[in-house]
Amino acid sequence: MVIRLLLVAGCAALVVASACGHATLASDPAGRASAASAPPATAPPPATAPPTAAPTPAPPTPAPAPPAPTLSLSYGSGTVVVSVTGIATGGHLVHVHRDCTGNPNLHLTTLGTVFVNSDGTGTRTFSLPASLRGHGFDLLVYPLGASQGPPSLCAAI
């Protein structure tokens, strides 16, 4: 019961305190307090637009993916044009093997080096005897600095 009485008294005090800012009390001629009219209110400040949120910056555009490693061959009379894309910049050895494993026991000949530019592409024409074409052999392009083992690229010739 006491707690309820304290709550009611506290609420009443809050109401009176909040009313103090809105009206002033004055005494009437009989000495009783009465609410007097509040002083004239000043004009409210002009409405301002709520601050707008800064636009969310667009996520950065990802760098283009490097081209997928590819090997294409085109043949001329006694030649092969080797074109590569998507492999490391630098010189890559080009060999002819009996399969695409890179096994040194299946090596037939080394054609030379194809140089790959900074954009990941390179092209070179090599001499290729007709006897190496059409017999199930493969042309291998090795990783940068390698001359055996698994190739970077391989295609049938």
C-alpha positions in Angstrom: 0.0 0.0 0.0 2.8 2.4 0.9 4.6 1.7 -2.4 1.4 2.5 -4.3 1.0 5.8 -2.4 4.7 6.7 -3.2 4.1 5.9 -6.9 1.0 8.1 -7.0 2.8 11.0 -5.3 5.8 10.6 -7.6 3.6 10.7 -10.7 1.8 13.8 -9.4 5.1 15.5 -8.8 6.1 14.8 -12.3 2.9 16.2 -13.7 3.3 19.4 -11.7 7.0 19.7 -12.7 6.2 19.2 -16.4 3.4 21.8 -16.2 5.8 24.4 -14.7 7.4 24.9 -18.0 4.2 25.6 -19.8 2.3 27.9 -17.4 3.1 30.2 -14.6 1.3 30.4 -11.4 0.0 33.7 -10.1 -2.0 34.6 -7.1 -5.5 36.0 -7.5 -6.6 38.8 -5.2 -7.8 36.3 -2.6 -4.3 34.9 -2.4 -5.1 31.6 -4.1 -2.8 30.3 -6.7 -4.2 30.2 -10.1 -2.8 29.4 -13.5 -2.0 32.5 -15.5 -1.7 32.5 -19.1 1.7 31.7 -20.4 3.8 34.3 -22.0 3.3 34.5 -25.8 5.2 31.8 -27.5 7.9 32.7 -30.0 7.5 31.4 -33.5 8.9 27.9 -33.9 12.1 27.6 -35.8 11.7 26.9 -39.5 11.4 23.2 -40.2 14.6 21.8 -41.6 14.8 18.8 -43.7 16.0 15.8 -41.8 19.7 15.0 -42.6 19.9 12.7 -45.5 22.1 9.7 -45.2 25.2 9.8 -47.3 24.8 7.6 -50.3 26.3 4.2 -49.8 29.3 3.9 -52.1 29.1 1.2 -54.7 31.3 -1.8 -54.0 34.5 -1.7 -55.8 34.5 -3.3 -59.2 36.4 -6.6 -59.0 39.5 -6.9 -61.2 38.7 -8.9 -64.4 39.4 -12.6 -64.0 42.5 -13.7 -65.9 41.7 -15.7 -69.0 41.3 -19.4 -68.6 44.5 -21.3 -69.7 44.0 -22.3 -73.3 46.2 -23.8 -76.0 45.4 -23.5 -79.7 47.3 -24.9 -82.6 47.2 -24.1 -86.3 49.2 -25.9 -88.9 51.1 -24.9 -92.0 53.4 -26.8 -94.3 56.0 -28.2 -91.9 55.0 -25.7 -89.1 52.7 -25.3 -86.1 51.6 -22.0 -84.7 51.2 -22.4 -80.9 49.0 -19.8 -79.2 48.6 -19.8 -75.4 46.4 -17.7 -73.0 46.0 -17.5 -69.3 49.5 -18.7 -68.2 52.3 -16.9 -66.4 54.4 -14.3 -68.1 57.7 -15.5 -69.4 59.2 -18.3 -71.5 57.5 -21.7 -71.6 59.1 -24.7 -73.1 57.2 -26.5 -75.9 57.7 -30.3 -76.3 56.2 -33.2 -78.2 55.5 -36.3 -76.2 53.6 -39.6 -76.7 50.9 -38.4 -74.1 50.0 -35.4 -71.9 51.5 -36.7 -68.7 54.9 -35.0 -69.1 56.7 -38.3 -68.4 60.3 -37.8 -69.6 60.4 -41.4 -71.0 57.7 -40.4 -73.5 59.5 -37.3 -74.8 60.0 -37.1 -78.5 61.4 -33.6 -79.2 61.7 -30.1 -77.9 60.3 -27.4 -80.3 61.5 -24.3 -78.4 60.1 -21.6 -76.2 56.8 -19.7 -76.5 57.0 -16.3 -74.7 54.0 -15.1 -72.8 53.3 -11.4 -72.5 52.1 -9.6 -69.3 48.5 -10.0 -70.5 48.9 -13.8 -70.3 49.1 -14.5 -74.1 51.8 -15.6 -76.4 52.1 -17.0 -79.9 55.0 -18.6 -81.8 55.5 -20.6 -85.0 57.7 -23.7 -84.7 59.0 -26.2 -87.3 57.1 -29.4 -87.0 58.0 -32.4 -89.2 54.9 -33.9 -90.9 56.0 -37.3 -89.4 54.9 -36.1 -85.9 51.4 -35.2 -87.0 48.5 -37.6 -87.0 50.2 -40.3 -85.0 48.6 -39.7 -81.6 51.3 -37.5 -80.2 50.8 -34.4 -78.0 52.2 -30.9 -77.8 53.0 -29.9 -74.2 53.5 -26.4 -72.9 55.4 -26.5 -69.6 55.0 -24.2 -66.6 57.5 -21.3 -66.4 61.0 -22.7 -65.7 60.0 -26.4 -66.0 61.1 -28.8 -68.7 59.4 -32.0 -67.5 56.6 -33.1 -65.2 52.9 -32.1 -65.6 52.5 -29.5 -68.3 50.5 -26.3 -68.1 48.7 -27.0 -71.4 48.5 -30.0 -73.7 46.9 -30.7 -77.1 46.9 -33.5 -79.6 48.8 -32.9 -82.8 
